[in-house]
Amino acid sequence: MKKLMRSTTDRKLAGVLGGLGKYLEIDATLLRVLFVILLFPTGFFPLIVIYLLTMFIIPNEV
């Protein structure tokens, strides 16, 4: 069973998107680009809040 964990090796800020990329088995760079593109139409606030929440909720890799 796969577990969603924040990446300790593939991280730019907190490893959330790197861990999500590993969990979904897609390139983390694609997720990062998609995240930045979605920041503009959402008005920054919702995605930044979601990122900060997941930073505290999702545990680090061991």
Biopython code that builds the backbone (N, CA, C, O; Angstrom):
import numpy as np
from Bio.PDB.StructureBuilder import StructureBuilder

atoms = [
    (1, "MET", "N", (0.842, -1.182, 0.000)),
    (1, "MET", "CA", (0.000, 0.000, 0.000)),
    (1, "MET", "C", (0.889, 1.248, 0.000)),
    (1, "MET", "O", (1.790, 1.385, 0.827)),
    (2, "LYS", "N", (0.616, 2.153, -0.944)),
    (2, "LYS", "CA", (1.392, 3.385, -1.037)),
    (2, "LYS", "C", (0.903, 4.383, 0.006)),
    (2, "LYS", "O", (-0.286, 4.446, 0.320)),
    (3, "LYS", "N", (1.843, 5.159, 0.535)),
    (3, "LYS", "CA", (1.506, 6.223, 1.473)),
    (3, "LYS", "C", (1.997, 7.545, 0.907)),
    (3, "LYS", "O", (3.073, 7.617, 0.314)),
    (4, "LEU", "N", (1.215, 8.568, 1.092)),
    (4, "LEU", "CA", (1.602, 9.911, 0.666)),
    (4, "LEU", "C", (2.528, 10.503, 1.721)),
    (4, "LEU", "O", (2.142, 10.684, 2.876)),
    (5, "MET", "N", (3.761, 10.801, 1.303)),
    (5, "MET", "CA", (4.757, 11.364, 2.201)),
    (5, "MET", "C", (5.435, 12.530, 1.497)),
    (5, "MET", "O", (5.555, 12.533, 0.272)),
    (6, "ARG", "N", (5.880, 13.522, 2.266)),
    (6, "ARG", "CA", (6.642, 14.626, 1.690)),
    (6, "ARG", "C", (8.039, 14.123, 1.355)),
    (6, "ARG", "O", (8.660, 13.411, 2.145)),
    (7, "SER", "N", (8.519, 14.494, 0.194)),
    (7, "SER", "CA", (9.819, 14.033, -0.268)),
    (7, "SER", "C", (10.938, 14.753, 0.474)),
    (7, "SER", "O", (10.864, 15.958, 0.715)),
    (8, "THR", "N", (11.967, 14.006, 0.829)),
    (8, "THR", "CA", (13.143, 14.624, 1.445)),
    (8, "THR", "C", (14.240, 14.861, 0.412)),
    (8, "THR", "O", (15.183, 15.609, 0.669)),
    (9, "THR", "N", (14.121, 14.225, -0.759)),
    (9, "THR", "CA", (15.143, 14.380, -1.793)),
    (9, "THR", "C", (14.681, 15.270, -2.937)),
    (9, "THR", "O", (15.476, 16.048, -3.464)),
    (10, "ASP", "N", (13.416, 15.174, -3.334)),
    (10, "ASP", "CA", (12.881, 15.941, -4.458)),
    (10, "ASP", "C", (12.035, 17.084, -3.916)),
    (10, "ASP", "O", (10.808, 17.060, -4.011)),
    (11, "ARG", "N", (12.698, 18.081, -3.349)),
    (11, "ARG", "CA", (11.961, 19.175, -2.736)),
    (11, "ARG", "C", (12.521, 20.519, -3.169)),
    (11, "ARG", "O", (13.726, 20.689, -3.354)),
    (12, "LYS", "N", (11.612, 21.462, -3.323)),
    (12, "LYS", "CA", (12.006, 22.845, -3.599)),
    (12, "LYS", "C", (11.702, 23.697, -2.365)),
    (12, "LYS", "O", (12.555, 24.461, -1.914)),
    (13, "LEU", "N", (10.503, 23.570, -1.823)),
    (13, "LEU", "CA", (10.153, 24.279, -0.591)),
    (13, "LEU", "C", (10.032, 23.297, 0.561)),
    (13, "LEU", "O", (10.902, 23.235, 1.430)),
    (14, "ALA", "N", (8.951, 22.533, 0.563)),
    (14, "ALA", "CA", (8.713, 21.618, 1.679)),
    (14, "ALA", "C", (8.594, 20.170, 1.249)),
    (14, "ALA", "O", (8.405, 19.298, 2.097)),
    (15, "GLY", "N", (8.697, 19.884, -0.040)),
    (15, "GLY", "CA", (8.625, 18.511, -0.518)),
    (15, "GLY", "C", (7.227, 17.997, -0.768)),
    (15, "GLY", "O", (7.048, 16.811, -1.047)),
    (16, "VAL", "N", (6.225, 18.866, -0.674)),
    (16, "VAL", "CA", (4.838, 18.438, -0.862)),
    (16, "VAL", "C", (4.611, 17.975, -2.300)),
    (16, "VAL", "O", (4.089, 16.882, -2.520)),
    (17, "LEU", "N", (4.990, 18.782, -3.268)),
    (17, "LEU", "CA", (4.751, 18.418, -4.664)),
    (17, "LEU", "C", (5.668, 17.292, -5.119)),
    (17, "LEU", "O", (5.288, 16.503, -5.984)),
    (18, "GLY", "N", (6.857, 17.204, -4.559)),
    (18, "GLY", "CA", (7.746, 16.088, -4.865)),
    (18, "GLY", "C", (7.170, 14.775, -4.359)),
    (18, "GLY", "O", (7.227, 13.758, -5.050)),
    (19, "GLY", "N", (6.619, 14.798, -3.157)),
    (19, "GLY", "CA", (5.984, 13.601, -2.597)),
    (19, "GLY", "C", (4.713, 13.239, -3.332)),
    (19, "GLY", "O", (4.425, 12.059, -3.530)),
    (20, "LEU", "N", (3.951, 14.235, -3.738)),
    (20, "LEU", "CA", (2.724, 13.981, -4.494)),
    (20, "LEU", "C", (3.049, 13.392, -5.863)),
    (20, "LEU", "O", (2.344, 12.507, -6.348)),
    (21, "GLY", "N", (4.111, 13.884, -6.478)),
    (21, "GLY", "CA", (4.543, 13.333, -7.757)),
    (21, "GLY", "C", (4.967, 11.883, -7.636)),
    (21, "GLY", "O", (4.656, 11.066, -8.502)),
    (22, "LYS", "N", (5.676, 11.562, -6.564)),
    (22, "LYS", "CA", (6.097, 10.178, -6.334)),
    (22, "LYS", "C", (4.877, 9.289, -6.060)),
    (22, "LYS", "O", (4.826, 8.151, -6.525)),
    (23, "TYR", "N", (3.914, 9.796, -5.322)),
    (23, "TYR", "CA", (2.709, 9.037, -4.996)),
    (23, "TYR", "C", (1.866, 8.765, -6.241)),
    (23, "TYR", "O", (1.351, 7.661, -6.419)),
    (24, "LEU", "N", (1.729, 9.777, -7.102)),
    (24, "LEU", "CA", (0.926, 9.643, -8.322)),
    (24, "LEU", "C", (1.721, 9.063, -9.489)),
    (24, "LEU", "O", (1.167, 8.807, -10.558)),
    (25, "GLU", "N", (3.022, 8.858, -9.279)),
    (25, "GLU", "CA", (3.926, 8.323, -10.290)),
    (25, "GLU", "C", (3.982, 9.190, -11.549)),
    (25, "GLU", "O", (3.967, 8.690, -12.674)),
    (26, "ILE", "N", (4.048, 10.516, -11.323)),
    (26, "ILE", "CA", (4.258, 11.462, -12.417)),
    (26, "ILE", "C", (5.404, 12.394, -12.020)),
    (26, "ILE", "O", (5.791, 12.453, -10.853)),
    (27, "ASP", "N", (5.933, 13.110, -12.989)),
    (27, "ASP", "CA", (7.063, 13.992, -12.740)),
    (27, "ASP", "C", (6.650, 15.155, -11.837)),
    (27, "ASP", "O", (5.639, 15.811, -12.086)),
    (28, "ALA", "N", (7.428, 15.403, -10.800)),
    (28, "ALA", "CA", (7.120, 16.480, -9.867)),
    (28, "ALA", "C", (7.235, 17.850, -10.527)),
    (28, "ALA", "O", (6.560, 18.794, -10.115)),
    (29, "THR", "N", (8.085, 17.966, -11.550)),
    (29, "THR", "CA", (8.209, 19.239, -12.257)),
    (29, "THR", "C", (6.903, 19.612, -12.937)),
    (29, "THR", "O", (6.523, 20.783, -12.963)),
    (30, "LEU", "N", (6.221, 18.628, -13.482)),
    (30, "LEU", "CA", (4.914, 18.869, -14.090)),
    (30, "LEU", "C", (3.924, 19.392, -13.053)),
    (30, "LEU", "O", (3.152, 20.306, -13.341)),
    (31, "LEU", "N", (3.939, 18.828, -11.868)),
    (31, "LEU", "CA", (3.057, 19.305, -10.800)),
    (31, "LEU", "C", (3.416, 20.727, -10.380)),
    (31, "LEU", "O", (2.532, 21.540, -10.107)),
    (32, "ARG", "N", (4.697, 21.020, -10.328)),
    (32, "ARG", "CA", (5.119, 22.376, -9.944)),
    (32, "ARG", "C", (4.680, 23.417, -10.968)),
    (32, "ARG", "O", (4.219, 24.499, -10.603)),
    (33, "VAL", "N", (4.824, 23.085, -12.254)),
    (33, "VAL", "CA", (4.389, 23.998, -13.312)),
    (33, "VAL", "C", (2.876, 24.185, -13.253)),
    (33, "VAL", "O", (2.384, 25.308, -13.368)),
    (34, "LEU", "N", (2.147, 23.107, -13.078)),
    (34, "LEU", "CA", (0.689, 23.178, -12.969)),
    (34, "LEU", "C", (0.271, 24.009, -11.757)),
    (34, "LEU", "O", (-0.682, 24.784, -11.836)),
    (35, "PHE", "N", (0.972, 23.853, -10.650)),
    (35, "PHE", "CA", (0.688, 24.625, -9.440)),
    (35, "PHE", "C", (0.860, 26.119, -9.690)),
    (35, "PHE", "O", (0.005, 26.915, -9.301)),
    (36, "VAL", "N", (1.962, 26.504, -10.337)),
    (36, "VAL", "CA", (2.224, 27.925, -10.612)),
    (36, "VAL", "C", (1.193, 28.483, -11.586)),
    (36, "VAL", "O", (0.733, 29.613, -11.422)),
    (37, "ILE", "N", (0.829, 27.702, -12.595)),
    (37, "ILE", "CA", (-0.191, 28.157, -13.557)),
    (37, "ILE", "C", (-1.532, 28.357, -12.860)),
    (37, "ILE", "O", (-2.242, 29.321, -13.149)),
    (38, "LEU", "N", (-1.886, 27.456, -11.948)),
    (38, "LEU", "CA", (-3.168, 27.569, -11.245)),
    (38, "LEU", "C", (-3.183, 28.663, -10.183)),
    (38, "LEU", "O", (-4.255, 29.063, -9.728)),
    (39, "LEU", "N", (-2.018, 29.150, -9.784)),
    (39, "LEU", "CA", (-1.976, 30.237, -8.802)),
    (39, "LEU", "C", (-2.662, 31.496, -9.326)),
    (39, "LEU", "O", (-3.343, 32.191, -8.572)),
    (40, "PHE", "N", (-2.487, 31.788, -10.603)),
    (40, "PHE", "CA", (-3.021, 33.035, -11.151)),
    (40, "PHE", "C", (-4.545, 33.069, -11.240)),
    (40, "PHE", "O", (-5.138, 34.042, -10.774)),
    (41, "PRO", "N", (-5.214, 32.065, -11.813)),
    (41, "PRO", "CA", (-6.676, 32.157, -11.889)),
    (41, "PRO", "C", (-7.378, 32.022, -10.532)),
    (41, "PRO", "O", (-8.509, 32.483, -10.375)),
    (42, "THR", "N", (-6.722, 31.398, -9.558)),
    (42, "THR", "CA", (-7.370, 31.243, -8.250)),
    (42, "THR", "C", (-7.116, 32.430, -7.337)),
    (42, "THR", "O", (-7.714, 32.518, -6.265)),
    (43, "GLY", "N", (-6.252, 33.333, -7.734)),
    (43, "GLY", "CA", (-5.997, 34.502, -6.906)),
    (43, "GLY", "C", (-5.004, 34.234, -5.795)),
    (43, "GLY", "O", (-5.061, 34.906, -4.765)),
    (44, "PHE", "N", (-4.101, 33.290, -5.954)),
    (44, "PHE", "CA", (-3.015, 32.955, -5.034)),
    (44, "PHE", "C", (-3.483, 32.368, -3.704)),
    (44, "PHE", "O", (-2.955, 31.340, -3.279)),
    (45, "PHE", "N", (-4.432, 32.972, -3.050)),
    (45, "PHE", "CA", (-4.769, 32.621, -1.669)),
    (45, "PHE", "C", (-5.169, 31.160, -1.473)),
    (45, "PHE", "O", (-4.591, 30.510, -0.602)),
    (46, "PRO", "N", (-6.123, 30.599, -2.229)),
    (46, "PRO", "CA", (-6.551, 29.218, -1.926)),
    (46, "PRO", "C", (-5.437, 28.180, -2.058)),
    (46, "PRO", "O", (-5.301, 27.312, -1.195)),
    (47, "LEU", "N", (-4.651, 28.254, -3.108)),
    (47, "LEU", "CA", (-3.605, 27.242, -3.300)),
    (47, "LEU", "C", (-2.468, 27.395, -2.295)),
    (47, "LEU", "O", (-1.871, 26.401, -1.882)),
    (48, "ILE", "N", (-2.169, 28.605, -1.907)),
    (48, "ILE", "CA", (-1.119, 28.807, -0.914)),
    (48, "ILE", "C", (-1.568, 28.260, 0.439)),
    (48, "ILE", "O", (-0.774, 27.647, 1.154)),
    (49, "VAL", "N", (-2.823, 28.474, 0.791)),
    (49, "VAL", "CA", (-3.355, 27.936, 2.049)),
    (49, "VAL", "C", (-3.347, 26.408, 2.012)),
    (49, "VAL", "O", (-2.970, 25.768, 2.994)),
    (50, "ILE", "N", (-3.760, 25.821, 0.891)),
    (50, "ILE", "CA", (-3.764, 24.362, 0.760)),
    (50, "ILE", "C", (-2.340, 23.818, 0.862)),
    (50, "ILE", "O", (-2.114, 22.800, 1.517)),
    (51, "TYR", "N", (-1.382, 24.485, 0.221)),
    (51, "TYR", "CA", (0.010, 24.046, 0.291)),
    (51, "TYR", "C", (0.514, 24.102, 1.730)),
    (51, "TYR", "O", (1.157, 23.161, 2.197)),
    (52, "LEU", "N", (0.233, 25.182, 2.428)),
    (52, "LEU", "CA", (0.680, 25.305, 3.815)),
    (52, "LEU", "C", (0.041, 24.248, 4.709)),
    (52, "LEU", "O", (0.708, 23.686, 5.578)),
    (53, "LEU", "N", (-1.230, 23.975, 4.508)),
    (53, "LEU", "CA", (-1.900, 22.938, 5.300)),
    (53, "LEU", "C", (-1.296, 21.561, 5.040)),
    (53, "LEU", "O", (-1.043, 20.802, 5.975)),
    (54, "THR", "N", (-1.064, 21.242, 3.762)),
    (54, "THR", "CA", (-0.487, 19.937, 3.469)),
    (54, "THR", "C", (0.949, 19.830, 3.956)),
    (54, "THR", "O", (1.432, 18.732, 4.230)),
    (55, "MET", "N", (1.631, 20.958, 4.065)),
    (55, "MET", "CA", (2.989, 20.952, 4.577)),
    (55, "MET", "C", (3.009, 20.460, 6.038)),
    (55, "MET", "O", (3.961, 19.804, 6.461)),
    (56, "PHE", "N", (1.967, 20.779, 6.792)),
    (56, "PHE", "CA", (1.902, 20.364, 8.176)),
    (56, "PHE", "C", (1.193, 19.027, 8.376)),
    (56, "PHE", "O", (1.433, 18.343, 9.372)),
    (57, "ILE", "N", (0.322, 18.648, 7.441)),
    (57, "ILE", "CA", (-0.455, 17.423, 7.589)),
    (57, "ILE", "C", (0.306, 16.196, 7.091)),
    (57, "ILE", "O", (0.303, 15.156, 7.749)),
    (58, "ILE", "N", (0.960, 16.311, 5.927)),
    (58, "ILE", "CA", (1.647, 15.174, 5.313)),
    (58, "ILE", "C", (3.011, 14.995, 5.994)),
    (58, "ILE", "O", (3.790, 15.946, 6.063)),
    (59, "PRO", "N", (3.307, 13.801, 6.494)),
    (59, "PRO", "CA", (4.592, 13.586, 7.177)),
    (59, "PRO", "C", (5.758, 13.476, 6.195)),
    (59, "PRO", "O", (5.564, 13.194, 5.013)),
    (60, "ASN", "N", (6.964, 13.700, 6.701)),
    (60, "ASN", "CA", (8.193, 13.550, 5.915)),
    (60, "ASN", "C", (8.489, 12.073, 5.674)),
    (60, "ASN", "O", (8.070, 11.205, 6.440)),
    (61, "GLU", "N", (9.223, 11.810, 4.587)),
    (61, "GLU", "CA", (9.734, 10.460, 4.354)),
    (61, "GLU", "C", (10.754, 10.131, 5.439)),
    (61, "GLU", "O", (11.413, 11.011, 5.994)),
    (62, "VAL", "N", (10.857, 8.880, 5.712)),
    (62, "VAL", "CA", (11.853, 8.445, 6.712)),
    (62, "VAL", "C", (13.047, 7.878, 6.008)),
    (62, "VAL", "O", (14.003, 7.453, 6.657)),
]
sb = StructureBuilder()
sb.init_structure("model")
sb.init_model(0)
sb.init_chain("A")
sb.init_seg("    ")
for serial, (resi, resn, name, xyz) in enumerate(atoms, 1):
    if name == "N":
        sb.init_residue(resn, " ", resi, " ")
    sb.init_atom(name, np.array(xyz, "f"), 0.0, 1.0, " ", f" {name:<3s}", serial, name[0])
structure = sb.get_structure()
